[in-house]
């Protein structure tokens, strides 16, 4: 990723997800209450979705900036694609 802030954000998100997955494994091994495990699994899914969006945004921005000359047109295309992808990922 070209944008250092986005790279750091992504790495932090993925490390958080990894930590939560490790904690979930411990919960399962310890026989913790299933609902508590499900809540933690849902939290990990949210982090993975956010990570996916971060990667998609970066890739789309890169592709469009490399292929379009008109700055306003490029910005509109980026916004449209990111909006569509965020909605698709929610499903």
Number of C-alpha atoms within 10 A of each C-alpha: 12 9 8 9 10 16 15 12 13 21 13 13 18 17 13 15 20 14 13 17 16 11 14 20 13 13 16 12 9 9 10 12 10 11 9 12 18 12 12 17 15 12 15 21 13 14 19 17 15 17 20 15 17 17 15 16 19 16 14 16 18 14 11 16 15 10 10 13 10 9 11 10 11 17 14 10 16 19 13 11 15 18 12 11 14 16 10 9 11 8 5
